[in-house]
Amino acid sequence: MLSQRRGHEFTRILAFGAARGENVVPNDDLVGPIDSSDEWIRQRTGIVTRKRAGRDVEAVDLAEAAAREAIEKAGIVPEQIGVVLVATVTHTVATPSMASLLAERIGATPAAAYDISAACAGYAYGIAQADSFIKSGIAEHVLVIGAEKLSDVVDPTDRSISFLLGDGAGAAVVGPSDFAGIGPSIWGSDGSKWDAIGMTATYNEWEAGAPRPTMRQAGQTVFRWAVWEMVKVAREALEAAGVRADQLAAFVPHQANIRIIDEFAKQLGIPDTVAIARDITTTGNTSAASIPLATHRLLTEQPELSGGLALQIGFGAGLVFGAQVVVLP
């Protein structure tokens, strides 16, 4: 008979960390190539400015800053981290992973480390895995990070997505708990809409002479899918956690578009007493980083939310999705 490991019954998020691109980019800086206006972008997306990193800053640099803050706030040392998970679609190389480089930088080696390619749902995927790892005894503490430098994959003339995207990293340390701090994760994908969000060309097509691959999306397809289908996922996450919408302290959806966020909240019946994350207005859409960044901002601006319940849901390219109810640190 093989020996088995058993971990902790419960887990929770111990702390968050955040890092955003150092440059504030207003709408007026982007409207020329897409023949648009500041007013149009505000009305369609809710974005007033977005944060973007300089040419010499990579996503891993943002990830390191966010990770160090989260580790310090969690009251642990890097050597206590058993797994490093980085959700990203903007690492500069296919391999090795950003997670392994990050683990080395922060002194978390020999922690297991790998990247998660689940775009805007990547952070929620990471929380699901961290919860499982600690409960199974694989690790005591797991570092989960969403890190993106989306300005590297922007075509400034693309009206579908270029003005949405920003750069940043959000980190969470997950550890053992005396109470249930992470509810059941609801996750999955819808491959029938695989090409609704993605790149304009493959690497092989680029090598054969196609323009450099950049991000693009089918906006209306994504909007309808996000609002109508993801509401069902969010309701399932609430039900699985045994929580009603009016018991939430915060609602933190992926920061895709303010109209999606507002319609989402309306369909879920989120009451006025619940804080709704709208970090997109000054940060932009940061894909895998958006949920932890938005949560970090809520807790900074409204520390009284600490200890309350938050429904977080990520959804994006794939089309992949993940949601869970968590207790805010």
CORPEBEL-V584460 format. One record per residue. PSI is psi in radians with two decimals (none if undefined). BURIAL is # if it has 24 or more other C-alpha atoms within 12 Angstrom, else .. Layout:
psi:PSI burial:BURIAL
psi:PSI burial:BURIAL
//
This chain:
psi:2.36 burial:.
psi:2.43 burial:.
psi:2.58 burial:.
psi:2.64 burial:.
psi:2.52 burial:.
psi:2.36 burial:.
psi:-2.52 burial:.
psi:2.62 burial:#
psi:-0.66 burial:.
psi:2.72 burial:#
psi:2.88 burial:#
psi:2.86 burial:#
psi:2.15 burial:#
psi:-0.58 burial:#
psi:2.77 burial:#
psi:2.72 burial:#
psi:2.77 burial:#
psi:2.62 burial:#
psi:2.33 burial:#
psi:2.77 burial:#
psi:2.56 burial:#
psi:-0.20 burial:.
psi:2.26 burial:.
psi:2.11 burial:#
psi:1.85 burial:#
psi:2.85 burial:#
psi:-0.66 burial:#
psi:-0.41 burial:.
psi:-0.24 burial:.
psi:-0.21 burial:#
psi:-0.47 burial:#
psi:-1.01 burial:.
psi:-0.35 burial:.
psi:0.16 burial:.
psi:0.95 burial:.
psi:-2.81 burial:#
psi:2.80 burial:.
psi:-0.74 burial:#
psi:-0.76 burial:.
psi:-0.78 burial:.
psi:-0.73 burial:#
psi:-0.78 burial:#
psi:-0.69 burial:.
psi:-0.50 burial:#
psi:-0.38 burial:#
psi:-0.01 burial:#
psi:2.25 burial:#
psi:-0.81 burial:#
psi:2.86 burial:#
psi:2.72 burial:#
psi:2.28 burial:#
psi:2.55 burial:#
psi:2.74 burial:#
psi:2.95 burial:.
psi:-0.62 burial:.
psi:0.00 burial:.
psi:2.26 burial:#
psi:2.90 burial:#
psi:-0.63 burial:#
psi:-0.52 burial:#
psi:-0.73 burial:#
psi:-0.71 burial:#
psi:-0.71 burial:#
psi:-0.78 burial:#
psi:-0.77 burial:#
psi:-0.71 burial:#
psi:-0.76 burial:#
psi:-0.70 burial:#
psi:-0.80 burial:#
psi:-0.73 burial:#
psi:-0.77 burial:#
psi:-0.78 burial:.
psi:-0.52 burial:#
psi:-0.26 burial:#
psi:0.51 burial:.
psi:3.05 burial:#
psi:2.73 burial:.
psi:-0.55 burial:#
psi:-0.28 burial:#
psi:-0.14 burial:#
psi:2.17 burial:#
psi:-0.42 burial:#
psi:2.40 burial:#
psi:2.08 burial:#
psi:2.15 burial:#
psi:2.03 burial:#
psi:2.09 burial:#
psi:2.66 burial:#
psi:0.19 burial:#
psi:0.46 burial:#
psi:2.57 burial:#
psi:-0.22 burial:.
psi:2.71 burial:.
psi:-0.61 burial:.
psi:2.58 burial:.
psi:3.04 burial:.
psi:2.72 burial:#
psi:-0.61 burial:#
psi:-0.71 burial:#
psi:-0.66 burial:#
psi:-0.74 burial:#
psi:-0.75 burial:#
psi:-0.70 burial:#
psi:-0.77 burial:.
psi:-0.71 burial:.
psi:-0.06 burial:#
psi:0.50 burial:.
psi:0.01 burial:#
psi:2.53 burial:.
psi:0.76 burial:.
psi:2.53 burial:#
psi:2.49 burial:#
psi:2.27 burial:#
psi:2.79 burial:#
psi:2.66 burial:#
psi:2.08 burial:#
psi:1.38 burial:#
psi:0.39 burial:#
psi:-2.26 burial:#
psi:-0.23 burial:#
psi:0.00 burial:#
psi:-0.70 burial:#
psi:-0.78 burial:#
psi:-0.65 burial:#
psi:-0.75 burial:#
psi:-0.72 burial:#
psi:-0.69 burial:#
psi:-0.75 burial:#
psi:-0.70 burial:#
psi:-0.78 burial:#
psi:-0.80 burial:#
psi:-0.72 burial:#
psi:-0.74 burial:#
psi:-0.67 burial:#
psi:-0.53 burial:#
psi:-0.15 burial:.
psi:0.15 burial:#
psi:-0.59 burial:#
psi:2.72 burial:#
psi:-0.69 burial:#
psi:2.46 burial:#
psi:2.32 burial:#
psi:2.10 burial:#
psi:2.19 burial:#
psi:2.40 burial:#
psi:2.17 burial:#
psi:2.19 burial:#
psi:2.47 burial:#
psi:1.39 burial:#
psi:-0.30 burial:#
psi:-0.32 burial:#
psi:-0.33 burial:#
psi:0.53 burial:#
psi:2.34 burial:#
psi:1.93 burial:#
psi:-0.21 burial:#
psi:-0.01 burial:.
psi:2.03 burial:#
psi:-0.16 burial:#
psi:-0.51 burial:#
psi:-0.31 burial:#
psi:-0.67 burial:#
psi:-0.14 burial:#
psi:-0.51 burial:#
psi:2.46 burial:#
psi:-3.11 burial:#
psi:2.42 burial:#
psi:3.05 burial:#
psi:2.38 burial:#
psi:2.38 burial:#
psi:2.58 burial:#
psi:2.40 burial:#
psi:2.16 burial:#
psi:2.34 burial:#
psi:-3.12 burial:#
psi:2.74 burial:#
psi:2.75 burial:.
psi:-0.11 burial:.
psi:2.89 burial:.
psi:1.93 burial:#
psi:-0.14 burial:#
psi:2.09 burial:#
psi:3.03 burial:#
psi:2.41 burial:#
psi:2.36 burial:#
psi:2.03 burial:#
psi:2.88 burial:#
psi:-2.83 burial:#
psi:2.86 burial:#
psi:1.47 burial:.
psi:-0.24 burial:.
psi:-0.35 burial:.
psi:0.58 burial:.
psi:-0.65 burial:.
psi:0.26 burial:.
psi:-0.55 burial:#
psi:2.30 burial:#
psi:-2.75 burial:#
psi:2.69 burial:#
psi:-0.25 burial:#
psi:2.75 burial:.
psi:2.92 burial:.
psi:-0.62 burial:.
psi:-0.68 burial:.
psi:-0.65 burial:.
psi:-0.79 burial:.
psi:-0.55 burial:.
psi:-0.02 burial:.
psi:-0.04 burial:.
psi:2.73 burial:.
psi:2.77 burial:.
psi:2.30 burial:.
psi:2.34 burial:.
psi:2.93 burial:#
psi:2.57 burial:#
psi:2.85 burial:#
psi:2.76 burial:#
psi:1.64 burial:#
psi:-0.85 burial:#
psi:-0.67 burial:.
psi:-0.79 burial:.
psi:-0.74 burial:#
psi:-0.86 burial:#
psi:-0.76 burial:.
psi:-0.77 burial:#
psi:-0.78 burial:#
psi:-0.88 burial:#
psi:-0.75 burial:.
psi:-0.67 burial:#
psi:-0.41 burial:#
psi:-0.66 burial:#
psi:-0.71 burial:.
psi:-0.76 burial:#
psi:-0.74 burial:#
psi:-0.67 burial:#
psi:-0.67 burial:#
psi:-0.71 burial:#
psi:-0.80 burial:#
psi:-0.74 burial:.
psi:-0.57 burial:.
psi:-0.15 burial:#
psi:0.65 burial:.
psi:2.47 burial:#
psi:2.75 burial:#
psi:-0.60 burial:#
psi:-0.06 burial:.
psi:-0.09 burial:#
psi:2.60 burial:#
psi:-0.53 burial:#
psi:2.64 burial:#
psi:2.08 burial:#
psi:1.48 burial:#
psi:2.83 burial:#
psi:2.37 burial:#
psi:1.29 burial:#
psi:-0.72 burial:#
psi:2.35 burial:#
psi:-0.55 burial:#
psi:-0.66 burial:#
psi:-0.79 burial:#
psi:-0.82 burial:#
psi:-0.72 burial:#
psi:-0.65 burial:.
psi:-0.89 burial:#
psi:-0.67 burial:#
psi:-0.82 burial:.
psi:-0.58 burial:.
psi:-0.25 burial:#
psi:0.65 burial:.
psi:2.10 burial:#
psi:2.92 burial:.
psi:-0.33 burial:.
psi:-0.21 burial:.
psi:2.25 burial:#
psi:2.25 burial:#
psi:2.16 burial:#
psi:2.23 burial:#
psi:0.78 burial:#
psi:-0.35 burial:#
psi:-0.46 burial:#
psi:-0.56 burial:#
psi:-0.06 burial:#
psi:-0.52 burial:#
psi:-3.10 burial:#
psi:2.02 burial:#
psi:0.41 burial:#
psi:-2.10 burial:#
psi:-0.37 burial:#
psi:-0.19 burial:#
psi:-0.68 burial:#
psi:-0.90 burial:#
psi:-0.60 burial:#
psi:-0.79 burial:#
psi:-0.65 burial:#
psi:-0.74 burial:#
psi:-0.75 burial:#
psi:-0.75 burial:#
psi:-0.80 burial:#
psi:-0.54 burial:#
psi:-0.75 burial:.
psi:-0.48 burial:.
psi:1.27 burial:.
psi:-0.33 burial:.
psi:-0.22 burial:.
psi:-0.30 burial:#
psi:2.32 burial:#
psi:-0.17 burial:.
psi:3.01 burial:#
psi:2.42 burial:#
psi:2.32 burial:#
psi:2.09 burial:#
psi:2.43 burial:#
psi:2.25 burial:#
psi:2.54 burial:#
psi:2.46 burial:#
psi:-2.61 burial:#
psi:2.27 burial:#
psi:-0.86 burial:#
psi:2.10 burial:#
psi:2.73 burial:#
psi:2.66 burial:#
psi:2.46 burial:#
psi:2.59 burial:#
psi:2.73 burial:#
psi:2.31 burial:#
psi:2.74 burial:#
psi:2.22 burial:#
psi:2.39 burial:#
psi:none burial:#
//
